[in-house]
Amino acid sequence: MTGKNYEAWDVKESDYPADGSMEERLKFLLRYAILAPSGPNTQPWKFAIHGGSISVFADLGRALPFVDPSNRTLYMSVGCAIANLAVAGAHFGFAPGVSYFPDGQESDLVAEVQLSPGRRPVDGQKGLFSQIQRRHTTKDRYENATIEPFILKELERNISLPGLYLTYLSDKDSKDKMADLVSRAHQTQLAKKEFRHNLGKWLRSNWTTEPDGMPLYTFGVPDALSLGFPAAFKEFDLSRPVIYRDSGLIHDCSTLAVLTTDQDDRLTWTMCGFALENLLLQATVYDVRASFFSQPIGLPILREELKARINRGHPQLIFSLGMAKPMRPSPRRPLEDVIIKRS
Ligand SMILES: Cc1cc2nc3c(=O)[nH]c(=O)nc-3n(C[C@H](O)[C@H](O)[C@H](O)COP(=O)(O)O)c2cc1C
């Protein structure tokens, strides 16, 4: 992978400054936090290091008001970054303790992550740590393979937080119904110019030098087509090809999964992201990868329909799981851009 916007992926465990200052060591852990997934790769996080802890902030300047009006996806993404930070911290011998929204849920401060030193690395965490650089979202296609039931059971254990539930759906009827729900969401949303402009702003050509957003190669769009695609997406309703792609990712996956919760607030969304990223890292151990379908959850009517179908609380995310080959990662912002001084 070439280009400055991909350099974040080159982090090497052997570069850990074991004899460096606390600040240098915690800064190194953040190199793993920023490899987390985020809804349209906005990377909506900021970090401040002070003493033995890291403050994690939501960067609301990166919100998508028409695509994610409640910022659900944004907070889930921040939760994913916190998960990577905790996994990396444990790997390098810290005992991470996460305190969510210490100043209340109206504050941009999402979490204080306390990293107490002195513990020996935990082997179990090492398994997940080595997956941080291997994980990526699959947006193109799955191989024709079924995920072993023991793997699904293992993945489910990551959703062990109280009030969080994971429902697997793998029968044909459920896949048909879910594909239909996702199609209707695309039809409604992509008919709206504001939505297309908001999301289209984060689509990138295959030669992107931007540090964020979604390069179109991740969707399997050929190089030549990728140049004009973002402008065309903003201008025209391209719901047909989008629905075609998502239908494939739903029908050809091994299983669909829906994350639901008892509560529906920023804390819940952040914790959902934390659990989700642990699940994704665990899945990567087995070369199981995921594709996400946030769209029906962003539309109240379709979310209610899904809620009635799953009947286990508020739906937060639909995703599919399947075996997929590794592919080019997506760009990341340089660490310097996301570290702030705490006022
Ligand atoms: C909470 C959350 C929601 C997401 N929703 C979608 C989605 O609806 N559609 C989609 O194609 N990708 C979705 N993604 C995947 C992101 O686009 C992806 O993480 C980002 O482009 C970075 O790529 P990577 O995961 O391969 O590193 C979502 C990711 C997160 C964390």
The ligand as an SDF file (V2000), in Angstrom:
LIG
                    3D

 31 33  0  0  0  0  0  0  0  0999 V2000
  -21.0660    1.8640   13.0380 C   0  0  0  0  0  0  0  0  0  0  0  0
  -20.6770    1.6450   11.6080 C   0  0  0  0  0  0  0  0  0  0  0  0
  -21.6520    1.6960   10.6140 C   0  0  0  0  0  0  0  0  0  0  0  0
  -21.3080    1.4580    9.2800 C   0  0  0  0  0  0  0  0  0  0  0  0
  -22.2910    1.4810    8.3260 N   0  0  0  0  0  0  0  0  0  0  0  0
  -21.9700    1.2300    7.0400 C   0  0  0  0  0  0  0  0  0  0  0  0
  -22.9820    1.1630    6.0340 C   0  0  0  0  0  0  0  0  0  0  0  0
  -24.1540    1.3590    6.2980 O   0  0  0  0  0  0  0  0  0  0  0  0
  -22.6140    0.8640    4.7620 N   0  0  0  0  0  0  0  0  0  0  0  0
  -21.3180    0.6250    4.4290 C   0  0  0  0  0  0  0  0  0  0  0  0
  -21.0200    0.3510    3.2480 O   0  0  0  0  0  0  0  0  0  0  0  0
  -20.3220    0.6570    5.3610 N   0  0  0  0  0  0  0  0  0  0  0  0
  -20.6200    0.9490    6.6500 C   0  0  0  0  0  0  0  0  0  0  0  0
  -19.6460    0.9510    7.6130 N   0  0  0  0  0  0  0  0  0  0  0  0
  -18.2660    0.5760    7.2370 C   0  0  0  0  0  0  0  0  0  0  0  0
  -17.4040    1.7880    6.9780 C   0  0  0  0  0  0  0  0  0  0  0  0
  -17.7000    2.3470    5.7290 O   0  0  0  0  0  0  0  0  0  0  0  0
  -15.9170    1.3680    7.0660 C   0  0  0  0  0  0  0  0  0  0  0  0
  -15.6410    0.9880    8.3710 O   0  0  0  0  0  0  0  0  0  0  0  0
  -14.9830    2.4900    6.6710 C   0  0  0  0  0  0  0  0  0  0  0  0
  -15.1500    2.8190    5.3170 O   0  0  0  0  0  0  0  0  0  0  0  0
  -13.5110    2.1250    6.9180 C   0  0  0  0  0  0  0  0  0  0  0  0
  -13.1740    0.9460    6.2500 O   0  0  0  0  0  0  0  0  0  0  0  0
  -12.6140   -0.3310    7.0220 P   0  0  0  0  0  0  0  0  0  0  0  0
  -13.6670   -0.7750    7.9840 O   0  0  0  0  0  0  0  0  0  0  0  0
  -12.3730   -1.3380    5.9370 O   0  0  0  0  0  0  0  0  0  0  0  0
  -11.3470    0.0610    7.7290 O   0  0  0  0  0  0  0  0  0  0  0  0
  -19.9570    1.2060    8.9450 C   0  0  0  0  0  0  0  0  0  0  0  0
  -18.9900    1.1710    9.9490 C   0  0  0  0  0  0  0  0  0  0  0  0
  -19.3290    1.4040   11.2690 C   0  0  0  0  0  0  0  0  0  0  0  0
  -18.2700    1.3580   12.3290 C   0  0  0  0  0  0  0  0  0  0  0  0
  1  2  1  0
  2  3  1  0
  2 30  2  0
  3  4  2  0
  4  5  1  0
  4 28  1  0
  5  6  2  0
  6  7  1  0
  6 13  1  0
  7  8  2  0
  7  9  1  0
  9 10  1  0
 10 11  2  0
 10 12  1  0
 12 13  2  0
 13 14  1  0
 14 15  1  0
 14 28  1  0
 15 16  1  0
 16 17  1  0
 16 18  1  0
 18 19  1  0
 18 20  1  0
 20 21  1  0
 20 22  1  0
 22 23  1  0
 23 24  1  0
 24 25  2  0
 24 26  1  0
 24 27  1  0
 28 29  2  0
 29 30  1  0
 30 31  1  0
M  END
$$$$
